[in-house]
Each structure stands twice: as C-alpha cells, then as structure tokens.
Amino acid sequence: MNKDVISTPNAPAAVGPYSQGIRVGDIFFLSGQIPLDPATGKLVEGDICAQAEQCCKNVVALLESQGLTTANVVKTTVFIAD
C-alpha cells in the first residue's frame, strides 16, 4: 500500500522531519497543529480561545486540501498543558 505525504500552503509548514499529514489508502493521518498563522508563520496573538481557533483552522485547511471536512474526522486528541 502506498504512503503519500499531505501538504498544503494553507496550513503551517511542518517543522523538522515531520509532514503535515500522511495518506495510506483511504485513511488520513494529520499531524498535530499549533496556533501558527500560515500566512505569517507566527503564533497568533490573543488568549487560549484565539489559539484554539487557529489550531482548528489549520486542521480544516489540511482536511480541505484532501477534499474532506470535519464530518470525516473519526478521532482527535487535544493536549492542554495548563
């Protein structure tokens, strides 16, 4: 089975040896997102609500790049430090 890298300029570029996501067959694995604005490459300003919103926008951009929506998401994990 082929493994394809998912990439879109509408979400922040992956840092280091990572990718924005991987597609294996009909299954998509998207990388975790932090609140970076893909247009500027900088963290969004504001409180946790603004940061969480940007993370969600980044995930939606990855989904849309593959013709998917949030309705296609089967599982998600949110890590909150404090």
Secondary structure by P-SEA (a helix, b strand, c coil): cbbbbbbbccccccccccccccccccbbbbcccccccccccccccccaaaaaaaaaaaaaaaaaaaccccccccbbbbbbcc
